[in-house]
Amino acid sequence: MNSEQLTQAMEFSADMTAAEVARRYAEQKNISTTEGVRRFMATKTYALLMNPKSYLSLESVEYVLDMLDAEECGDDERWLKI
């Protein structure tokens, strides 16, 4: 796999993870999926997920949801540890 293919694979993985996180987040908050996507996209967790250098897209959806929860609770120390 060359570097371009790896980049595309990482972007795809990040997109799929983001979609599932947004869906589950919306379900947890009892909001529409569209609103879940909108709220998730405004977070530091989403920005980190979309940064291929973070490799966050290789983590599980549950891990990313935990990061999102820590961020929402204002627990930056826990967010940074994760």
C-alpha positions in Angstrom: 0.0 0.0 0.0 1.5 3.3 -1.0 1.2 6.5 1.0 -1.8 7.8 -1.1 -3.7 4.6 -0.5 -2.9 4.8 3.2 -4.1 8.4 3.3 -7.4 7.4 1.6 -7.8 4.4 3.9 -7.3 6.6 7.0 -9.8 9.2 5.7 -12.4 6.5 5.0 -11.9 5.0 8.5 -12.3 8.5 10.1 -15.4 9.1 8.1 -17.0 5.8 9.1 -16.1 6.3 12.7 -17.5 9.8 12.7 -20.7 8.7 11.2 -21.2 5.9 13.8 -20.2 8.2 16.7 -22.7 10.9 15.5 -25.4 8.3 15.2 -24.8 6.9 18.7 -24.4 10.3 20.1 -27.7 11.4 18.7 -29.3 8.3 20.1 -27.9 8.9 23.6 -29.0 12.6 23.6 -32.4 11.7 22.0 -31.8 14.2 19.1 -31.9 13.8 15.4 -29.0 12.3 13.6 -28.6 15.6 11.7 -28.3 17.5 15.0 -25.9 14.8 16.3 -23.7 15.3 13.3 -23.8 19.1 13.7 -22.9 19.0 17.4 -20.2 16.4 16.9 -18.6 18.3 14.1 -18.2 21.3 16.4 -16.0 19.5 18.9 -12.3 19.1 19.5 -12.8 15.3 19.4 -14.1 15.5 15.8 -11.2 17.7 14.8 -8.8 15.3 16.2 -10.5 12.4 14.6 -10.3 14.1 11.2 -6.5 14.7 11.7 -4.8 11.7 10.1 -1.7 12.3 12.2 -3.6 11.6 15.3 -4.5 8.0 14.3 -7.7 8.4 16.3 -9.6 6.8 13.4 -7.9 3.5 14.4 -9.6 3.5 17.8 -13.0 2.1 18.5 -16.3 4.0 18.3 -16.6 3.5 22.0 -13.2 5.1 22.6 -14.2 8.2 20.6 -17.5 8.4 22.3 -15.7 8.4 25.7 -13.5 11.2 24.4 -16.6 13.1 23.3 -18.1 12.6 26.8 -15.0 13.8 28.5 -14.9 16.9 26.3 -18.6 17.6 26.9 -18.1 17.3 30.7 -15.3 19.8 30.5 -12.9 17.2 31.8 -9.9 18.2 29.7 -7.6 16.2 31.9 -9.5 13.0 31.1 -9.9 14.0 27.5 -6.1 14.5 27.1 -5.4 11.2 28.9 -7.6 9.2 26.6 
